[in-house]
Amino acid sequence: MNIWVVMLLGGALTFGMRISFIYLFGRFEIPGMVKRALRFVPPAVLSAIIAPALFMPNNTLDLSLSNHRLIAGAAAILIAWWTKNTLLTILAGMAALLILQLIF
């Protein structure tokens, strides 16, 4: 029973925090500088999540050609730049990693 209480309270807390920002942003005018700065939050967060996985797969910096994740990440970056398609980028990156791990 305790786990259900924790899950429901956690969900309610998360919902409350998110709805409060939606409510506040609807009532107040956000300065242009803040709007421009907020546009950079998703790429910064995504980079902070992905960069350690690419450059430090074993908790040490690995920039060698034996780092399959780095090569697959570079391939995904090229596909993203070329196609501008998120799904194709994810699939190409995953396929490149799978192929590299199977071959080497």
N, C-alpha and C positions, 0 to 999 in steps of 0.2 A: 504493500500500500504506500510506503514511503517513497518508492521510486516514482509512482504516479503523481504524487504531490509535488515532488521536485521537478518532474517534467512539465507539469501544468504551470507551476510558478515560473519556471524558466521560460516557457513559451509566452506567458502573459507579460513577463518583464521585457522580453525581446520585442514583442508586439508594441508594448507601451513606449519603449524607447524610439522605435521606428515611427510610430504614428505621431509622437510628439514633434519630431523633426518635420514631418510632412505638414502638421498643423502650423508650426512656427513659420516655415517657409511660405506657407500660404497667406499668413497675416502680415508679414514684414517684407519690406523691399530689401533685397540683398544687393550690396554694392557691387558694381561691375568688376572691381578688382578681385573680390571674393569669388564671383562666378567664374572668372578666368582662371583663378587658382584651383578651383574645384574640378575643372576639366582635366587637370593633370593627376588627380588622385588615383583613378583606376590604373593608368599605365605604371605609376610608381608602385602601387601595391602589387600588381602582377609581376613587375620586375623584381621586387623584393622576395616574392615567393619562388620565382623560377630561377633566378641567378644562382643561388646556392646549389640547387639541384644540378645545374649545368656545369658550373665551374668547380664545385667541391663534392663530387659524388661519394667520396669516402672520407669526408671531413678534412681533406687536405686539398690544396689547390692543385688541379690537374688540367693543364693546358695541352696535353699531348694528344697525338692522333689515336691513342688507345682509349681515349675518353669517348665512348660511343654516344653518351648523352649530349656532349658538346657538339659533336658532328651532326647528330640528328636535330639538335636545336638550331644549328646554323642552316640546315636544310629547311627547317620549318620557317625560319626567318625569311629565307629567299622565296619560299612559296607564298608567304604572307605578303611580301613586297610585290611579287609578280601578279598574284591573283586578287588580293584584297578580300579573300574568302576565308572566314574563320573556320568553318567546318573542314574545308579542304586543307587548311594549314594544320589543324589538329590531326587529321587522318594521315597526312604526309609525314608529319613528325613522328607519329606512332609507328607508321610503316618503316620509316628510315631506321628508327631505333630497333625494331624487331629484326629487320634484315641485317643490320650491323651485328646484333647479338647472335644471330644464327650463323653468320659467315665467320666471324672472328671469335 
